[in-house]
């Protein structure tokens, strides 16, 4: 049996802009994508905490260290610069893989920098 499980979560990132005149996607800081394990053109779900919008799109790389989190194309109609979003990616895992699986969770600060992780 296969299970769709959370692979990565970028929690409380701030939209740095929106660009409706683009073919579509969410641009994310390349460093943040690497840290989350999100690949270019990988499907992601974006949840907007300001307006309740939920959308599915794909990630593209923005310059490393830029802090960019930008909705493009039709997705740009689902948020405004300054909105706070949660970005999720998922993986299809077997029963055996479930035993070892732990999603990557990155908590962001107001300037789109990962906050220091806390140990449970």
N, C-alpha and C positions, 0 to 999 in steps of 0.2 A: 504494500500500500504506500502511496505517496501522500505527503502532507505539505500544504502551503504554509510556510513559517516565516515569521519576521526575520530578515537577514540583517537589516541596518535601520537605525532611526536617528535622524538629525532633528533634535528637539528644540523648538523655539528659535529658529533662525529668522532673521529679519529680512524682508524683501528689500533689496537695494535698488530695484527698478522694475519696470515692465516695458516690453517692446512688442506692441501688437503687429508691427510690420516685419515679422519674421515668420518662417515656416512653422515653427512650433517647438516647444520644449521648455525645460528649465535649465538655465546656465548656473553651474555651481563652481565655486573655487576649486581648482584642480587638487590642491592639498587636502581640502575637506573631503572630496570624492575618494581620494586614496585612503584616507583615514577611515572612512566609512565602508570601504570596499565596494563602492559603486563604480561601475565601469561606464565609459562613454557609450551612449545610446541604450543603456539599460533602462527598463521600465521602472518608474517610480510613481508613488502616490503622493500627492501634495494636499495637506489639510490646512486650510486657512483658519486660524483661531479668531481672526477679527470678524469674518463674515460667514463662517460655517461652510464655505465652499470646499468641495472635495473633487480632485481631478486626477486623472491618470495621464502621464506624459512620459517623456524620456529625458535622461540627463545628458547635457553636453558640458564640456570643460570650459571654464572661464580661467583667466590667468591665475596662477598659483599665488597665494598670499593676498589676493585682491579682496577677499571677503564677499565676493559676488554671490548673490542668490537672486536670480532674475527670471521672471516668467516671460515667455516669448510666445508670439503668435496668438492663437485663440486662447491659450492658457492665460495670457496677459489680462484677459477680461475678468479673471477670477480673483484679482487682488490689486492692491495699490502699494506703491512704495511705502515702506514703514510697517506693513502688515507682518504679523508674526505667523510663521508656518511650521508645520511638522512635515518632514520628508521621510517616506518609508520605502524600503525595498524588501522584496520577498524572495525566498528560495524554495524550490521543490525538493523535499527531503524524504528519504526512505525511513522505515521504522528504525533501522540500524543507525542511521545518521542522527536521528533525534536524540539519542543518548548523549552525544557529545556536543550537540549544537548549543551555542550561546550567541544571541544577536549582539551586534555592535551598537551601542547607544552612546550618542554624542550629545551632551547638553551644551547649548550655545549661550554666550553672553549677548548683551545688547549690540555689540559691535561685530557680531558674527565670528567670534573667536571661540574655540572650544573651551569650556570651563574645565578647571582641573577635576579629574575624576576622583570620586570618593570611594573608599572601600566599605563594603557592607559589614 
